[in-house]
Every structure is written in C-alpha cells, then in structure tokens.
C-alpha cells in the first residue's frame, strides 16, 4: 500500500503552531531559527505567541505554515513518501520535503509569493466564496456566464465543495445565481483577495522571475501538482506548473483521485491541523488517514 504525504495551505494556521515541535526536537528548532534568520524577524514569536489576527496576515501565514509543515516532514524518522501533493501554498512544502527545493530557497519563494499576492490584492478589490452542495459543472457554467466581471472556480476541494474567486461584484453575482441553481450555501470568505484567479496575474509575473532563478532538483518521488492533478518529477514541468498555480484553480479533488488511482492507500498530513484529511475523507473511500 503506497503512502501519500499531503501538505496544507493557507487557513490551517493556529495560535501556538509548532511550539511543541520546537521544544521537543533539536533539528526542528534549528530549522525554526534558520527561518527567523532568513526572514529577518522572529516569525516563531508570532507562531507561538501571536494573536489570531497577527497569524492571518498573508506575509506571516504562508511562511508559518510552510515552516511548520517542512519541519514536521524533515524531522520524522519515517518520511518515506511514494507520492506527495500540497494544497496551494502546500505545494512548496511538498517540493522542499522531497528535495526538489532547499529549505532556504523554498522559504524565500513562499515569502515572495505572499508579498506578490498581497500587492495583487491591493490593485483591485476582490474576494472568494465557498459553494457547497452543487456539482462542479454547474458552478463552472454559471461563473462563465458572468461576462462583465471576473469570477472563476479557484479550489476544487472535494465533491460538493468548490471555492470561487474574482471581483467582489462578480463573486456576489455568482453567489446569487448559484443559490438559485440549488447550492446549499454560498459563503463569502474572509480573505484579502481573489487567489487562483486571473486577478493574480501581477503576482504570477513577479513570482515567475524568482522561480526561474531558484535551483530545482528532481524530487525523490512524484509530486501531484495543483494545476493539472498529474504526477511530475521533471524540473521544467514543476517550475512551469508552480508559476501557473497562482492564476489557475487548485485541483485538489482530482489530485487525490489520481493518487488513489496510482495506488495510494495511506494519506499522511504534514502540517498544522487536519483540514486536508477531512477533504480526503470526502473524496476517497477506504483510505487510511494520519498526521505526522
């Protein structure tokens, strides 16, 4: 039975995250301290003692989740993945855990990604909404029918749960139409912008230069990437997919289905919380779910 390690994205953070690991593992502590040096501020202080509001800041949230996720994978004695995947930001954690990127390069890219996304959010007011209880095709068709605004499916999280992303007016209009079409809920999310939509194009362009400059190696196992839900060990493909990720939807449902089809029977979450285990449970029947 193959083991799939999965790495969470933004939204899985919590106050005190990583503190037990920092206190119990010297090698993890060294990684946390290295992160403080790279970032130029004590992110550990915010992770361990900060408020929920402080942890929600994009330039803190993304590196914090990345650091915690990678530290867990790097310090476990039995990290032997047959395949990996990460949800949005988590794809960077997966690439570092499998040796495709160094910890230093991964953290620098995640930080640049967070800054670029924040800047893109400030260019045009935008938001996201969770749509529950409606099939993917109906959501896609309704989003496509809104011509005067930008609104697209952004996260295919599990059957019956899709997040849409776009301009505030576009998302609000889509929510009305989706509820009329039978959605159980259409909930505007408390986020700063339209992640994984065309509105992230300025961030994609900014991050592309940093990704091309970073040193990549082939990972030790296939990485199932968000943009196409397909396994890759090819450095060129990994780079291109990582760049495309900012403006393309996260195909998490399809990624989990592909991993199960390729033999994954155990899914092990490496990072704060158990959000991904909850999604996997709704996607795949009969698989074993664990945390590091």
N, C-alpha and C positions, 0 to 999 in steps of 0.2 A: 504494500500500500504506500503510495507516494505522499510525501509531505509538502504542503504548500504554505509558505510563510507569507503573511499579509501585513501591510503597514498602513496605519490610519492617516487621515488627512485632517484639515482644519475642522475644529468643532469637538475634538476628543480631549482637549486640554482640561485640566482641573487644578485647583489650588493645592500645592504640595506635591505636584507631579515630579517623580524622580528622586525625591528625598530619601526614600528607603534604599533605593539602589545606590545612591551617592554614599550613604552611610555604611552599606554592607559590602561594597566591592571597591577595592583599591583601583582596579583597572577602569571601572566606570567613573570613579572620582577623577581620575586623570583625564578622561575624555571630557567631562563636565568643565574641568578647569581649563583645558585646552580651548574649549568653546568660548569661555569668558575672555581668554587672551585674543582669540581671532576676532570676536565681535567688538572688543574694546569696552565692554561694560559687563557687569555681573548679572547675566541672564539667570544664573542659578538662584540669585536672591529673589528675583521675581517669580521663578518657578516654585520655589519652596515657600515663600512668604508673601507673595504679591496678592492683590485682590483679583476677583474675577474680572473686573473692568480692565485692570492692567494686563491680564493674560489674554484679553480679547484683542489687543492691539496687534494688527497684522504683522508688524515687524518684530513682535515678541512671539506671537502664537506659532508662526511657521517654524522658526528655528528651534523653539522649545520642544515642539512635537518631534521634529527631526532628531534632535539631540537625544531625547528620551528613547525614541524608537531604535536608533542605531546603537546606543549604549546597551540596551537590552539584548540585541542580537549579537553584538560583539563580545559580551561577557558571559553568555550562556555556553555551557560546556558541550551542548549537543545541537549546535546550529549546523544542521546538515540538510539544507533545502534541496528538493528535487525541482522546485519551481518557486517563483515569488511574484508578487504583484503589490502595488501600492495605490491607494485611492488619492488621486490628485497629488498634493504635496508628498504623500507617502511613496510615490514612485521614486523620488530622490533617495529616501531612506532605503528602499529596496535595492537601488543601484549601489549605494555605499556598502550595505550589508553583504552584497555578493561580489564586492571587489571591483566593480566597474568604475567607481569613483573613489578617491581618497576621502577620508572624513573631512579634511580641510577644504578640499575643492567642493565637496557636497554642501558643506555649511555656507561657504561663500556664495554658491549658486542659489541656495534657498533664501539667503538674506537679500541677494539682488532681485530674486523673483518677488519676494514680499514687497520690497521697495517699489519695484516697477509696477506691480499690481495696484499698490496704493495710489501711485501717481495716475495710473489709468482711470481709477475710480473717481478721481477729482476732476477729470476732464469733462465728464458728462454724468449727471445723476442717473443712477441705475440700481437695480436690485435683483433679488432671486425669490422664487416661491416654490414650496413643496406641493406637489399634486399627488393626492392619494386616491386610490381606488379606480383608476382609469387606465386603459391599455395604452401602450407606447404609441401605436399608430394614430389613435385619435388625438393624442397630445401633439404629435408631430404635425398632423394636418391642420389643427387649429392654430398652432404657432405660425405655420407657413401662410395661413390665410390672412394674417395681420400685416398688411402691406405698408402702412405709413409709420410703423415703429419697428424697432429691433426686439425680437423675442424668440428664443430658441431653447430646445431641450439641452440641459447642461450636465446633469448627472442621471444616468440610468442606474439607480441604487439597488433596486430589487423589483420583482414583479409587483405592479401596483404602487410603486413609489418612484416618481421622476421629479427632479428639480428643474425648473425652467429659469431662464436668465435673460435680462435685457434692460431696456429703458424702463423707467418707472411706469410711464403711461402704457407701454407695450405689455408689461407683466400684469398690470391691473386689468387691462382689457382681456388678456388671455385668461386670467383667473375667472372673470365673469363668464366667458364663453365655455370654459372647461367645467365650471359648476353646472351650467345649463346642460352640458353634454353628459352629466352624470357623475362627475368627480365627487367623492365623499367629502374631501376637503381641498381647499386651495389656500395655502397659508403663506403669506408674505414673510420672508425670513429676515432676522435682524443682522444683515450683512452690509458691508460698505460699498458693494458694487456688483456688477454683472460678471462674475467669474465664468470662465469657459464659454465665452460668447464672443462675437466679433468686436465688442467694445473693449476687449483686452488686446486688440491689435498693437497699440503703442507699447504695451508690456512685452508682447511676443517679440517685437523687433529689438527691444532693448536687451532682453534675455538671450536672444539668439547669438549675439556677439560674445557674450560671456560663456555660453555653452560651447561654441566653436573654439574658444580659447582654452577651455579646460581639457585636461588629459583624461581620456577614457580608455579602459581596457575591457576585454570581453569578460562578462560576468561568469561566475562558476556554474551557473545554471540558467535556464531560460527565464527571462523577465517578460511577463504578460503586461503589455503596455496599454494605457488608458485609451489611446486614440483608435486602436484597431482590435483590441482584445486578443492579440496574437502574440505568441512567444517569440522572443528575439534574443540572440547573443551577438548579433552583428553591431559593431560600434557605430557605423554610419547610420544604420536604421534607428538605433537607440537615440542618437543625437537628434535626428530629424523628428522623431515621434515626441521627444521631450519638448522640442520647440513648438510643435503643433498643438501640444496639450493645452496651452493657455487659451486658445480660441476654439478648441474642439470639445465635444462632450466627453465626460468620463464614462466609459462603457463598462461599469463595474459588474452588472448582471451578466453581460456577455463574457467578461474575463473569467468570472467564477465558473460559468458553464463550460468554457473552453478548458479550464484547468481540471474540472471533474471529468470531462471527456478524455483528457490526456492522462487520467489515472489518479488524480489527487483524491485521497480518502481522508486525510487529516489536514485541517486548516489551523495554523498556529498564528495568533495575532501578536505582533511585536510592537508595543507602543502603549500610550495611555488609554485606558478604557477598554470597552468591549463592543464598540459600535459596529465594527466590521463583522464580528462573529454573529451579531444579530441579523445583519444583512445576508450573510452566507446561509444562515439557517432558513431564511425565506426563499433562497434561490435553489439550494441543493438539499435533497432529502438523504438522510442516512450517513452524512459525513460526520467525522469527529471534530469537535471544536475545542481549542485550547488557547491559553495565553502563556507567554514566556514568564 
